[in-house]
């Protein structure tokens, strides 16, 4: 569906983040790779522009209570598929994270075999879904997409959506950190609605870090406020 782009972008970014943490694997950044989402260029041309040897592409489809994720790993030098698989699962955060991890592990296995046994590539560690509430996760992905595509109107909507996600799961750390980032830049974008955005940003960042002290965006939001207001 045309209004589900944020969901597929979010799943793609989750997979990218898993792969980016794999020791020995070099992954193009989100900003660089996502510009080719709707490109007519073929895999070899995209790979050349990104400076990579392989391209991961796919699709995400939601239908009622099920999700279908298709992933294809392409050798850009030959424009041939190294691997392709479709995952049909009941729609839940646990299943979404399991699929993301399985895709990442399979990619590492195939690339290691392609590069050779001497390659120092380690398999990614399995992750646990950081919320069991699917609605909260969906709202988080929507809010993050609005934050990344920021404008005055989108930031105001991002805050509303993320606040709603936290109403559904107050212990969702990544929703807190993204809300902190939204609050941290809202004043500069002329967003209305709160009398003290800097304090709201610091409070949201503190909530995020109490739940997960390893969230980099929460530290960045806090630094943004401290640099400009303290």
C-alpha positions as CSV (number, residue, x, y, z in Angstrom):
1,X,0.0,0.0,0.0
2,X,1.2,3.5,-0.8
3,X,0.9,4.6,2.8
4,X,3.0,1.8,4.1
5,X,6.3,3.1,2.8
6,X,7.5,4.1,6.3
7,X,7.0,0.5,7.4
8,X,9.1,-1.1,4.7
9,X,11.7,1.7,5.1
10,X,11.8,0.9,8.8
11,X,12.4,-2.8,8.3
12,X,15.1,-2.1,5.7
13,X,16.8,0.2,8.2
14,X,16.6,-2.4,10.9
15,X,18.3,-4.9,8.6
16,X,21.0,-2.4,7.6
17,X,21.7,-1.6,11.2
18,X,22.2,-5.4,12.0
19,X,24.6,-5.8,9.0
20,X,26.5,-2.6,9.9
21,X,27.4,-4.2,13.3
22,X,28.8,-7.3,11.7
23,X,32.6,-7.4,12.1
24,X,34.4,-7.5,8.8
25,X,31.4,-6.4,6.7
26,X,31.3,-2.9,5.2
27,X,27.8,-1.5,4.6
28,X,26.8,1.7,2.8
29,X,25.0,4.2,4.9
30,X,21.3,4.6,5.1
31,X,21.5,8.1,3.5
32,X,23.5,6.8,0.6
33,X,21.6,3.6,-0.1
34,X,18.0,4.9,0.5
35,X,18.4,7.4,-2.3
36,X,18.1,4.5,-4.7
37,X,14.7,3.2,-3.4
38,X,12.8,4.3,-6.5
39,X,15.7,4.4,-8.9
40,X,15.6,2.9,-12.4
41,X,19.3,2.1,-12.3
42,X,20.3,-1.5,-12.3
43,X,22.2,-3.2,-9.5
44,X,25.6,-2.9,-11.1
45,X,25.2,0.9,-11.5
46,X,23.9,1.4,-8.0
47,X,26.7,-0.8,-6.6
48,X,29.3,1.3,-8.4
49,X,27.9,4.6,-7.1
50,X,27.8,3.1,-3.5
51,X,31.2,1.5,-3.8
52,X,29.9,-2.0,-2.8
53,X,30.1,-5.5,-4.3
54,X,26.6,-6.7,-3.4
55,X,23.1,-5.3,-3.2
56,X,20.3,-6.3,-0.9
57,X,16.9,-5.5,-2.2
58,X,13.4,-6.6,-1.3
59,X,9.9,-5.8,-0.4
60,X,7.6,-5.8,2.6
61,X,3.8,-6.4,2.4
62,X,1.3,-6.3,5.2
63,X,-2.0,-8.0,4.8
64,X,-4.3,-8.2,7.8
65,X,-2.4,-10.2,10.5
66,X,0.3,-11.5,8.3
67,X,3.5,-10.0,6.8
68,X,5.5,-11.1,3.7
69,X,9.1,-10.0,3.5
70,X,11.1,-10.8,0.3
71,X,14.8,-10.4,0.3
72,X,17.3,-10.8,-2.6
73,X,21.1,-10.7,-2.4
74,X,22.6,-9.7,-5.8
75,X,26.2,-10.0,-6.9
76,X,26.6,-6.6,-8.6
77,X,29.6,-7.7,-10.7
78,X,27.5,-10.3,-12.5
79,X,24.0,-9.0,-11.8
80,X,23.1,-12.5,-10.6
81,X,21.2,-13.6,-7.5
82,X,23.3,-15.1,-4.8
83,X,20.2,-15.8,-2.7
84,X,16.5,-15.1,-2.6
85,X,13.9,-16.0,0.0
86,X,10.3,-15.0,1.0
87,X,9.2,-15.0,4.6
88,X,5.5,-15.3,5.3
89,X,4.8,-15.0,9.1
90,X,2.1,-13.9,11.5
91,X,2.6,-10.2,12.1
92,X,4.3,-9.6,15.4
93,X,7.3,-7.8,16.6
94,X,9.0,-11.0,17.6
95,X,8.6,-12.4,14.1
96,X,9.7,-9.2,12.5
97,X,13.0,-9.2,14.5
98,X,13.5,-12.9,13.8
99,X,13.1,-12.4,10.1
100,X,15.5,-9.4,10.2
101,X,18.1,-11.5,12.0
102,X,17.6,-14.5,9.7
103,X,18.1,-12.3,6.6
104,X,21.3,-10.8,8.1
105,X,22.7,-14.2,9.1
106,X,22.0,-15.7,5.7
107,X,23.7,-12.8,4.0
108,X,26.8,-13.2,6.1
109,X,26.9,-16.9,5.4
110,X,26.7,-16.3,1.6
111,X,29.2,-13.5,1.6
112,X,31.6,-15.4,3.7
113,X,31.4,-18.4,1.2
114,X,31.9,-16.0,-1.7
115,X,34.8,-14.1,-0.2
116,X,36.5,-17.3,1.1
117,X,37.1,-19.1,4.4
118,X,39.8,-16.7,5.4
119,X,37.4,-13.7,5.6
120,X,37.1,-12.3,9.1
121,X,33.3,-11.9,9.0
122,X,31.4,-12.8,12.1
123,X,27.7,-13.7,12.2
124,X,25.4,-11.1,13.8
125,X,24.1,-11.7,17.3
126,X,20.4,-12.5,17.7
127,X,18.3,-9.6,19.0
128,X,15.2,-9.5,21.1
129,X,12.3,-7.3,20.0
130,X,12.4,-4.2,22.2
131,X,8.6,-4.0,22.4
132,X,5.9,-6.7,22.3
133,X,3.3,-4.2,21.2
134,X,2.9,-4.2,17.4
135,X,0.9,-1.0,17.3
136,X,3.7,0.8,19.3
137,X,6.3,-0.6,16.9
138,X,4.3,0.6,13.9
139,X,3.9,4.0,15.4
140,X,7.6,4.2,16.2
141,X,8.5,3.4,12.6
142,X,6.1,6.1,11.4
143,X,7.4,8.6,13.8
144,X,11.0,7.9,12.9
145,X,10.2,8.3,9.2
146,X,8.6,11.7,9.9
147,X,11.6,12.8,12.0
148,X,14.1,11.8,9.2
149,X,12.0,13.7,6.6
150,X,11.7,16.6,8.9
151,X,9.7,19.8,8.4
152,X,7.8,21.9,10.8
153,X,4.6,20.0,10.1
154,X,6.2,16.6,10.1
155,X,8.1,17.1,13.3
156,X,4.8,18.1,15.0
157,X,3.2,15.0,13.7
158,X,6.2,12.8,14.7
159,X,5.9,14.0,18.3
160,X,2.2,13.2,18.3
161,X,2.8,9.7,16.8
162,X,5.7,8.8,19.1
163,X,3.8,10.0,22.2
164,X,1.0,7.7,21.1
165,X,3.5,4.8,20.7
166,X,4.7,5.4,24.3
167,X,1.1,5.5,25.6
168,X,0.9,1.9,24.2
169,X,4.3,0.9,25.6
170,X,5.9,3.2,28.1
171,X,9.0,1.0,28.3
172,X,9.8,1.2,24.5
173,X,13.3,2.8,24.8
174,X,13.8,3.6,21.1
175,X,10.5,5.4,21.0
176,X,11.7,7.6,23.9
177,X,15.0,8.3,22.2
178,X,13.4,9.3,18.9
179,X,10.9,11.5,20.7
180,X,13.9,13.1,22.5
181,X,15.5,13.8,19.1
182,X,12.2,15.3,17.8
183,X,11.9,17.6,20.8
184,X,15.5,18.6,20.6
185,X,15.2,20.1,17.1
186,X,11.5,21.2,17.3
187,X,12.1,24.7,18.6
188,X,14.6,25.5,15.8
189,X,12.0,24.4,13.2
190,X,9.4,26.6,14.7
191,X,7.2,23.8,16.0
192,X,4.5,24.9,18.5
193,X,2.8,22.9,21.2
194,X,5.2,22.9,24.1
195,X,6.4,25.7,26.3
196,X,9.8,24.1,26.9
197,X,11.0,21.7,24.2
198,X,14.6,21.5,25.6
199,X,13.4,20.2,29.0
200,X,11.0,17.8,27.2
201,X,14.0,16.5,25.1
202,X,16.2,16.0,28.2
203,X,13.4,14.2,30.0
204,X,12.7,11.9,27.1
205,X,16.4,11.2,26.6
206,X,16.7,10.3,30.3
207,X,13.7,7.9,30.0
208,X,15.4,6.3,27.0
209,X,18.7,5.9,28.7
210,X,17.2,4.5,31.9
211,X,15.7,1.7,29.8
212,X,18.7,1.2,27.5
213,X,22.0,3.1,28.2
214,X,23.4,2.2,24.8
215,X,21.1,4.3,22.7
216,X,23.3,6.7,20.7
217,X,20.4,9.0,19.5
218,X,19.4,9.7,23.1
219,X,22.9,11.0,23.8
220,X,22.9,13.0,20.6
221,X,19.6,14.6,21.5
222,X,20.9,15.5,25.0
223,X,24.1,16.9,23.4
224,X,22.0,19.0,21.0
225,X,20.1,20.6,23.9
226,X,23.2,21.1,26.0
227,X,25.0,22.8,23.1
228,X,22.2,25.2,22.3
229,X,20.5,25.9,25.6
230,X,22.8,25.2,28.6
